[in-house]
Amino acid sequence: MPGSSTTLSNPKTAPDGPKRRPSPGSSGLVASTVKYLMRTEVHTFAFSVAANAILSFFPFVVLMMTLIRRVFHSRVMSDVVIQLLRDYLPAGQEFVIRNLNAMVSARHQAQIVSLVILLVTSSGVFLPLEVALNRVWHFENNRSYLGNQAVSLGLACACGVLAMLSIALTAGPVAFMQFVLRGYGVGFVRWVGFLVMKILAIAASIGIFFLIYWLLPNGKVPARAVLPAAIIMGLLSEALKQAYILALPWLNFQEVYGPFSLSVSLMFWAFLTGLLLLAGAHLSAEEHLRNSL
């Protein structure tokens, strides 16, 4: 119309909805995990877990070997345990095996003491782990002492069941091949047994990582959120062990610590494993919490 002006404006497009925070790449998650591992409290948790893990490891193995020899009466399963110790321990394998055999052959008092020590030290492993995992997942409250004792006992039993299953599943094919071959192909049987043992031992490690990540925090943790981290850390633990064995000659604990070098080697290895476990927990929690935003 005359005297009127028409104003043209570009229509504004309506927003599609709230913008989602871009998910960080794998490099961002790795950098965040490395930063987490630099915290003083993380090293405190890892050292606490390492000390109690060393204290509980030998009673655990004594009880397991006692069950195998005096309940199952299986020579093949006993040989699998010894082979596992040779493969798993980074140093002093023969010394440890010789003394464990002596303890298993001793009177029942050694087994009773081992059981009591295992009940005490298992809570020492899982108590600091629970506190660390609760902080990672931002759960405000920790379990009571008795609640943590119950969960620790359940996880210790679950770890024992996984270890016993891996041993039995390794011993089964070995015993069958020994029966079929009638003493022939000893090298082939050993090679197959070692391969099966390695696969099942790594699978058991993955299962232990998964149970700790899933059940130990005092809150609801999605199983799918922690399964990938459990698989990755289970595989990395084997790679870390091999790297640590290769580095032992350069670390030269024997020259510094003398007769205590074996204890130091095992303690340092347990500390590195504790750091690896905490790294996997942080990685899974960080990815899940960021994806849920």
Sequence and secondary structure as in RCSB ss.txt:
>XXXX:A:sequence
MPGSSTTLSNPKTAPDGPKRRPSPGSSGLVASTVKYLMRTEVHTFAFSVAANAILSFFPFVVLMMTLIRRVFHSR
VMSDVVIQLLRDYLPAGQEFVIRNLNAMVSARHQAQIVSLVILLVTSSGVFLPLEVALNRVWHFENNRSYLGNQA
VSLGLACACGVLAMLSIALTAGPVAFMQFVLRGYGVGFVRWVGFLVMKILAIAASIGIFFLIYWLLPNGKVPARA
VLPAAIIMGLLSEALKQAYILALPWLNFQEVYGPFSLSVSLMFWAFLTGLLLLAGAHLSAEEHLRNSL
>XXXX:A:secstr
 TT             S        HHHHHHHHHHHHTSHHHHHHHHHHHHHHHHHHHHHHHHHHHHIIIII  H
HHHHHHHHHHHHH SS HHHHHHHHHHHHTS HHHHHHHHHHHHHHHHHHHHHHHHHHHHHTT      HHHHHH
HHHHHHHHHHHHHHHHHHHHHHHHHHHHHHHTT  HHHHHHHHHHHHHHHHHHHHHHHHHHHHHHSSSS   HHH
HHHHHHHHHHHHHHHHHHHHHHHHHH HHHHHGGGHHHHHHHHHHHHHHHHHHHHHHHHHHHHHHHT 
